[in-house]
Amino acid sequence: MSSSKSENSNFSEALKAGVDSLRTEFSPGEKVTGVVSIIDPKAVFLDIGARSEGMIDKEELLDEDGNVTVAEGDTLEAYFAGEDGDDLWLTTKMQGKVDDSKLQNAYNAGIPVEGRVKQEISGGFEVDVGGFRAFCPYSQIALRSGEAEAYIGEQFLFNIIEYEGQGRNIVLSRRELLEKEAEKQKEEAKENLNQGDVVKGTVTKTKDFGAFVDIGGIEGLIPISELAWERTEKTEDVVKEGEEIKVLIREIDWENDRISLSLRQAQADPWLNVTDNYPVGQRLSGTVTKLMPFGAFVQLEPGVEGLLHISKLGQGRHINHPQEVVKEQQEIDVLIEKIDTDERRISLTTPGQKDASEEEDEDVQQYVDNTDENELGSMQDELDKLGL
């Protein structure tokens, strides 16, 4: 009996010690870390080591499509916003009408505040934060510079990086939050992205040398040579800014924050069936894509080109440059002469074009046909001497 009382006493003491260790007070704006325990239709509950669970308005944790961005068991950072009876309210940002004390708390605790960009002013932008006039420098509005007009009228989250005079001098940074989010996305990408993966992305910028693509919060580059299987002169001929595409991850260099992508390798390689589609001797129409001193490149289909050598362009007469007989974008008839799949090369010729040995044989036969028998004998002797 005494043993049972002792066990109950130990349990009670342990329970009391556990309850006593739970926090009962938080300061406004204090950063807390908790584990998501419940997600209900209106709020997300966090175990924050207190006598009551912390609550966050579910609206704060929805993405653009209305989906909840956290799951039960996730660890989440938030800020103490206040109490309502036994409820402990947390927030991930400060929004709506605010007063000086709330902004001061946000500045001290690093709570993001919501603001609307009103207009461009000298050195940056005027931003309305809950009725207070704030300033965001050009360098702090985004990770990379862009057109100022793109930000006017938009609602963003900002960090307060300077706060003076009871709200008369407020300086904001959106860049700090974007950098933090980018770092988080980078860490997630390290776990999820692998060389050889095919992923969806959105073209963010086009340059002469290729296209930048957002593949889930981080950017990769498609070199112009990897945009298409066919020859590409301009990036914009293949992709446009804002376009959604599928790309293959060619190379990842996390140390230097470089990801090399390929659009063409995410698509079927036209050379896989080239020998079946273009048997030797086949006659078909192609488009001249490029003229070089040694010949003309002819596209048979996107990604498959053949070379028509200059010696086969003159129809028996000597030419100094292919441009004397063909021009770029011209449709011409060609014959498949030879295919080298290892080197990805196709040699073309033109209908009616013959090798020099074949032309010589025809000349001899024509001469023989036009000569009488007596002359033929003496001529044949001469041909025999020549080995013909």
DRENNUDO-207186 format. One line per 8 residues: number of its first residue (from 1); for each residue x, y, z of C-alpha. Coordinates in Angstrom, 2 decimals, always signed. Example, Ala and Ser with C-alpha at 12.3 -4.5 7.8 and 13.67 -1.06 7.14 Angstrom:
2
1> +12.30 -4.50 +7.80; +13.67 -1.06 +7.14
% end
This chain:
388
1> +0.00 +0.00 +0.00; +2.79 +2.35 +0.92; +4.45 +1.50 -2.41; +1.29 +2.51 -4.31; +1.12 +5.83 -2.43; +4.77 +6.46 -3.25; +4.20 +5.84 -6.96; +1.20 +8.18 -7.00
9> +3.21 +10.81 -5.19; +6.04 +10.54 -7.73; +3.58 +10.80 -10.61; +1.92 +13.87 -9.08; +5.25 +15.54 -8.53; +6.33 +14.81 -12.11; +3.04 +16.14 -13.44; +3.31 +19.29 -11.33
17> +6.90 +19.79 -12.44; +5.84 +19.41 -16.07; +3.00 +21.88 -15.69; +5.21 +24.35 -13.82; +7.73 +24.24 -16.65; +5.13 +25.42 -19.14; +5.27 +29.12 -19.96; +2.44 +31.37 -18.91
25> +3.56 +34.76 -20.18; +4.82 +36.13 -23.49; +5.83 +39.63 -24.53; +4.09 +41.28 -27.51; +6.18 +40.72 -30.63; +8.22 +37.94 -29.03; +9.37 +35.31 -31.51; +8.27 +31.78 -30.63
33> +8.85 +28.40 -32.24; +6.20 +25.71 -32.19; +5.09 +22.45 -33.75; +1.84 +22.38 -35.72; -0.56 +20.17 -33.76; -3.97 +20.80 -35.30; -5.25 +22.46 -38.47; -8.93 +23.36 -38.28
41> -11.12 +25.39 -40.69; -10.24 +28.73 -39.08; -6.92 +28.40 -37.25; -3.65 +26.52 -37.06; -2.67 +25.40 -33.56; +0.95 +25.24 -32.40; +2.47 +23.54 -29.39; +4.73 +26.33 -28.07
49> +5.52 +24.85 -24.66; +2.83 +26.89 -22.92; -0.20 +25.98 -20.84; -2.33 +26.76 -23.90; -1.57 +26.15 -27.53; -0.72 +29.08 -29.77; -3.18 +29.92 -32.57; -2.53 +31.46 -35.98
57> -5.27 +32.67 -38.28; -5.38 +30.07 -41.04; -5.63 +32.83 -43.69; -1.99 +33.75 -42.96; -0.82 +30.29 -43.99; -2.59 +29.90 -47.35; -0.85 +30.13 -50.70; -2.18 +31.94 -53.78
65> -4.39 +28.96 -54.62; -5.90 +28.78 -51.12; -3.92 +25.71 -50.03; -2.47 +25.43 -46.50; +1.32 +25.71 -46.63; +2.01 +23.74 -43.42; +1.16 +20.26 -42.16; +0.77 +18.70 -38.74
73> +4.20 +18.05 -37.29; +5.87 +20.97 -39.08; +7.99 +23.38 -37.05; +6.98 +27.01 -37.49; +8.29 +30.38 -36.32; +5.76 +33.06 -35.39; +5.35 +36.11 -33.17; +3.23 +36.57 -30.06
81> +0.37 +38.93 -30.93; -1.71 +38.88 -27.73; -4.18 +36.99 -25.54; -7.91 +36.53 -25.77; -8.96 +34.80 -22.56; -7.05 +31.52 -22.52; -6.20 +31.78 -26.22; -2.66 +32.74 -27.19
89> -2.72 +34.42 -30.62; +0.33 +34.31 -32.83; +1.06 +35.90 -36.18; +3.55 +35.53 -38.98; +3.09 +39.17 -40.04; +1.54 +42.44 -38.94; -1.27 +43.73 -41.13; -4.18 +46.17 -41.16
97> -4.33 +49.37 -39.10; -1.55 +49.65 -36.54; -0.37 +52.13 -33.93; +3.08 +53.33 -32.94; +3.52 +50.72 -30.20; +2.77 +47.85 -32.58; +5.23 +49.15 -35.16; +7.84 +49.60 -32.43
105> +7.26 +46.00 -31.35; +7.48 +44.83 -34.96; +10.79 +46.67 -35.37; +12.24 +45.31 -32.11; +11.08 +41.73 -32.71; +11.63 +41.61 -36.47; +7.96 +40.96 -37.25; +7.20 +41.46 -40.96
113> +4.65 +44.19 -41.69; +2.29 +44.42 -44.62; +2.48 +47.54 -46.77; +1.22 +48.89 -50.08; +3.59 +50.65 -52.47; +1.99 +54.03 -53.20; +4.41 +55.79 -55.50; +7.99 +56.18 -56.68
121> +9.94 +58.92 -54.91; +13.57 +60.03 -54.85; +15.75 +57.05 -54.07; +12.97 +54.49 -53.80; +9.28 +54.07 -52.98; +6.72 +55.50 -50.59; +4.93 +52.65 -48.79; +1.77 +52.82 -46.66
129> +2.04 +50.59 -43.56; -1.21 +50.56 -41.63; -1.65 +54.30 -42.16; +2.01 +55.20 -41.51; +4.19 +56.62 -44.30; +7.34 +54.55 -44.82; +10.23 +54.49 -47.27; +11.72 +51.52 -49.14
137> +14.97 +52.15 -51.07; +15.29 +50.83 -54.62; +17.91 +48.33 -53.46; +15.53 +46.83 -50.89; +12.37 +46.33 -52.98; +13.48 +43.10 -54.71; +16.35 +40.66 -55.17; +17.05 +42.07 -58.62
145> +16.33 +45.46 -60.07; +13.22 +45.85 -62.23; +10.93 +48.49 -63.65; +9.59 +50.75 -60.88; +6.08 +50.69 -62.37; +5.84 +46.98 -61.63; +5.71 +47.65 -57.87; +3.31 +50.60 -57.72
153> +0.00 +49.62 -56.10; +1.23 +46.18 -55.03; +0.91 +44.79 -51.49; +4.05 +43.22 -50.00; +5.55 +42.11 -46.69; +8.47 +44.19 -45.39; +10.92 +44.16 -42.51; +11.35 +47.46 -40.65
161> +15.10 +48.16 -40.74; +14.93 +51.69 -39.26; +12.35 +53.15 -36.87; +12.65 +56.61 -35.34; +10.51 +59.49 -34.08; +7.50 +57.39 -33.08; +6.90 +56.34 -36.66; +7.89 +59.55 -38.42
169> +10.94 +57.88 -39.96; +10.37 +54.30 -41.08; +12.68 +52.52 -43.53; +11.64 +49.16 -44.94; +13.24 +46.20 -46.68; +11.43 +43.60 -48.73; +14.73 +42.19 -49.91; +15.57 +40.77 -46.46
177> +12.44 +38.62 -46.49; +13.01 +37.52 -50.07; +16.58 +36.49 -49.28; +15.39 +34.50 -46.27; +12.73 +32.78 -48.36; +15.23 +32.11 -51.15; +17.60 +30.48 -48.68; +14.79 +28.32 -47.33
185> +13.80 +27.28 -50.86; +17.43 +26.54 -51.67; +17.70 +24.18 -48.70; +14.49 +22.44 -49.75; +15.76 +22.22 -53.33; +18.99 +20.58 -52.15; +16.90 +17.75 -50.76; +14.51 +17.44 -53.71
193> +16.40 +18.32 -56.89; +18.84 +15.99 -58.60; +20.84 +16.05 -61.80; +18.80 +14.45 -64.56; +15.40 +15.37 -63.08; +12.76 +16.84 -65.39; +10.88 +19.63 -63.59; +8.38 +22.38 -64.34
201> +9.51 +25.99 -64.39; +8.63 +29.51 -65.46; +10.80 +31.64 -67.73; +11.78 +34.76 -65.75; +14.21 +36.48 -68.14; +15.47 +36.03 -71.70; +18.99 +37.05 -72.71; +21.14 +36.73 -75.82
209> +22.96 +33.81 -74.20; +19.90 +31.91 -72.95; +16.92 +31.97 -70.60; +16.58 +32.07 -66.81; +13.93 +29.77 -65.36; +12.35 +29.68 -61.89; +12.10 +26.02 -60.84; +10.40 +26.39 -57.48
217> +11.90 +29.51 -55.97; +15.41 +29.10 -57.35; +16.66 +30.07 -60.79; +18.53 +28.06 -63.35; +19.92 +28.98 -66.77; +19.16 +27.34 -70.10; +22.11 +28.16 -72.41; +20.96 +29.10 -75.90
225> +22.51 +25.89 -77.23; +20.16 +23.87 -74.97; +16.93 +25.62 -75.95; +16.07 +23.45 -78.94; +17.40 +20.60 -81.03; +17.41 +22.88 -84.06; +19.75 +25.81 -84.58; +18.67 +28.79 -82.43
233> +19.60 +32.37 -83.30; +17.43 +34.23 -80.74; +16.26 +33.06 -77.33; +12.87 +34.72 -77.88; +12.28 +32.53 -80.93; +11.91 +29.56 -78.57; +10.65 +30.84 -75.19; +8.97 +33.96 -73.81
241> +9.09 +35.53 -70.34; +6.31 +34.15 -68.16; +6.00 +30.95 -70.20; +5.70 +27.67 -68.28; +7.98 +24.91 -69.56; +9.52 +21.57 -68.59; +13.31 +21.44 -68.29; +15.95 +18.84 -67.52
249> +18.50 +19.60 -64.80; +21.90 +19.21 -66.47; +24.19 +20.30 -63.64; +23.90 +21.60 -60.06; +26.59 +23.67 -58.32; +25.20 +24.61 -54.90; +28.47 +26.18 -53.79; +28.26 +28.82 -56.51
257> +24.44 +28.86 -56.73; +24.42 +27.76 -60.36; +21.98 +25.37 -61.98; +22.31 +24.52 -65.66; +19.11 +23.46 -67.42; +18.11 +22.08 -70.80; +14.81 +22.52 -72.59; +15.69 +20.36 -75.57
265> +16.78 +17.37 -73.47; +13.40 +17.41 -71.74; +11.91 +16.67 -75.15; +12.29 +13.68 -77.46; +15.60 +13.55 -79.31; +14.78 +13.59 -83.05; +18.02 +11.70 -83.77; +16.75 +8.57 -82.02
273> +14.77 +7.56 -85.15; +16.77 +9.35 -87.82; +17.93 +6.19 -89.64; +14.35 +4.90 -89.81; +12.93 +8.24 -90.93; +15.65 +9.05 -93.47; +16.91 +5.96 -95.32; +19.88 +6.46 -97.64
281> +18.69 +7.41 -101.13; +15.44 +8.98 -99.94; +14.43 +12.15 -101.76; +12.79 +14.90 -99.71; +12.40 +18.64 -99.32; +14.38 +20.67 -96.77; +14.99 +24.27 -95.76; +18.38 +25.94 -96.10
289> +19.25 +27.25 -92.62; +22.83 +28.41 -92.99; +25.35 +29.04 -95.75; +29.05 +28.42 -95.20; +31.97 +28.61 -97.66; +32.08 +24.80 -97.74; +28.37 +24.19 -98.22; +24.78 +24.67 -97.09
297> +23.07 +23.28 -93.99; +19.59 +21.99 -94.75; +16.97 +21.31 -92.07; +15.00 +18.13 -92.64; +12.95 +18.57 -89.44; +13.48 +20.58 -86.23; +16.71 +19.26 -84.74; +17.84 +17.30 -87.80
305> +20.09 +19.00 -90.35; +22.23 +17.70 -93.15; +25.15 +19.21 -95.05; +24.99 +19.78 -98.78; +28.63 +20.14 -99.75; +29.57 +22.93 -102.16; +30.87 +20.37 -104.67; +27.32 +19.06 -105.02
313> +25.60 +22.40 -105.47; +26.81 +23.55 -108.87; +25.22 +20.77 -110.94; +28.57 +20.08 -112.60; +29.90 +23.64 -112.73; +32.37 +25.16 -110.30; +31.03 +27.72 -107.79; +32.97 +29.77 -105.24
321> +30.23 +30.01 -102.61; +26.85 +28.32 -102.02; +25.12 +31.71 -102.14; +25.62 +31.69 -105.89; +22.93 +29.02 -106.25; +20.88 +28.93 -103.00; +19.83 +31.27 -100.19; +18.86 +30.86 -96.57
329> +15.22 +29.83 -95.92; +14.96 +28.47 -99.46; +13.15 +25.16 -99.90; +15.20 +22.69 -101.94; +15.04 +19.00 -102.88; +17.83 +16.79 -101.59; +18.81 +13.12 -101.40; +20.11 +11.34 -98.29
337> +23.63 +10.25 -99.20; +25.14 +9.09 -95.89; +24.27 +9.11 -92.17; +26.73 +9.01 -89.27; +24.65 +8.57 -86.10; +27.69 +8.67 -83.78; +28.73 +12.09 -85.06; +25.13 +13.18 -85.75
345> +25.97 +14.07 -89.33; +23.98 +13.65 -92.51; +25.56 +14.10 -95.92; +23.20 +15.28 -98.61; +23.34 +15.51 -102.36; +21.05 +16.97 -105.00; +18.88 +14.94 -107.38; +20.82 +14.26 -110.57
353> +24.20 +14.91 -108.95; +26.70 +12.10 -109.67; +30.20 +11.31 -108.54; +33.05 +12.23 -110.92; +33.77 +8.53 -111.65; +30.16 +7.99 -112.76; +30.25 +11.05 -114.99; +33.49 +9.82 -116.62
361> +32.00 +6.40 -117.34; +28.98 +7.99 -118.97; +31.17 +10.21 -121.17; +33.10 +7.17 -122.43; +29.95 +5.19 -123.16; +28.42 +8.14 -125.01; +31.51 +8.45 -127.19; +31.45 +4.72 -127.96
369> +27.79 +4.87 -128.95; +28.45 +7.67 -131.43; +31.45 +6.03 -133.16; +31.41 +3.49 -136.12; +32.94 +0.05 -135.75; +36.29 +0.85 -137.49; +36.79 +3.93 -135.46; +35.58 +2.05 -132.45
377> +38.41 -0.49 -132.76; +41.14 +2.09 -132.88; +39.44 +4.12 -130.15; +39.10 +1.06 -127.96; +42.83 +0.41 -128.37; +43.54 +3.90 -127.12; +41.14 +3.43 -124.24; +42.83 +0.16 -123.35
385> +46.18 +1.91 -123.25; +44.71 +4.40 -120.84; +43.23 +1.62 -118.77; +39.65 +2.72 -119.45
% end
